[in-house]
Amino acid sequence: MMVIRKAENSDFEAVCGFYRDVCEAQKTDAYGPNWHYGIYPSENDLLEHIRSGEMYLGIIDGEIAAAMVLVQHEDDIYKDVNWKVRSDNVTVLHLFAVKSKFRGSGAAKAMIDAVLHTARECGSEAVHLDIVKGNLPAEKVYRRAGFAYVETLSVWYEDTGDMEADLFEYALRDEKEKKHMEDIVIRKAERADVPQILEFIRSLAVYEKMEDQVVADEKLLGEWIFDKGRAEVLLASYKGEPAGFALYFHNFSTFLGRAGIYLEDLFVKQEYRDLGIGTALLKKLAETAVAEGCGRLEWSCLDWNEPSIGFYKSLGAVPMDDWTVYRVTGEALKKLGSAE
């Protein structure tokens, strides 16, 4: 039975010996990662990983059978990758290897299970890793564990120069959302929900540091949403408690020749975030757009709101960087609309 634990300072020599053997064996090994001991991995790097608590060892009968490094932040070179989960809250797997004599013992599966367990315990939303393009045995191991191929990237390594690396991802966020999905209810708002809608609007304004700009009240919302029908609202609840909302209306694209849906506001209470509620609201809007034959679903986002930007991109949304929004309001609107 293999015992998995963090490496200690006293393991340094054994860790160096393990990676030295792995690099030597890769000359005739189909699983070879194309590492060069002394460069990648260097002994200084191995020592730093041990000291920082990032090195994990799989021990069988007192011998290192497998080893890996888990880093709790995204690598800079991968921040522009089209990950399904775009977040700084990720676990990245490096330097994963199993000694050839221990293959077939279940060591690889046990180590990967430990990766996912550790990532969950740390609250990570995904696990990211890369392998040298063409390393089919390693790719098979990761795919079998549930990792999905994302893209191939040209990466410069100190020991090999430019190489193509295949990037893989395990989306833990999906697990979280599926776990809580049965507790999430999305429904169309009714007139009796106006007080709750106003509460969400005010909470959103506080989050966006714009609370001084809210002049809406229950009477105005009731008139414009329900009497005049100029907007619609979806309400989300979690275990029966109000959790979030989406307010939207229909616009029109002359180029597409059909209507679209414009999402004016989306908000989820702080205590209900990371449960999949925002995704559920957007999915419902997308379903509505598709069912009605709309050409698109679009919305705006404040430039500083990095968490929301990352979330939207993970769903496939594309920023319209070539466009600038113009607005006429207040006295300027009155002047423009006057008969003079």
Buried (B, 14 or more C-beta within 10 A) or exposed (E): EBEBEEBEEEBBEBBBEBBBBBBEBBEEBEBBBBBBBBEBBBBEBBBEBBEEEBBBBBBBEEEBBBBBBBBBEBBEEBEEBEBBBBBEBBBBBBBBBBBBEBBEBEBBEBBBEBBBEBBBEEEBBBBBBBBBBEBEEBBEBBEEBBBEEBEEBEBEBEBBEEBEBBBBBBBBBBBBBEEBEEBBEBEEBEEEBBEBBBBBBBBBBEBBEEEEEEEBEEEEBBEBBBEEEEBBBBBBBBEEEBBBBBBBBBEEEEEEEEBBBBBEBBBBBEEBBBBBBBBBBBEBBBEBBEEEEBBEBBBEBEEEEEEBBBBBBBEEBEEEEEEEEEEEEEEEEEEEEEEE
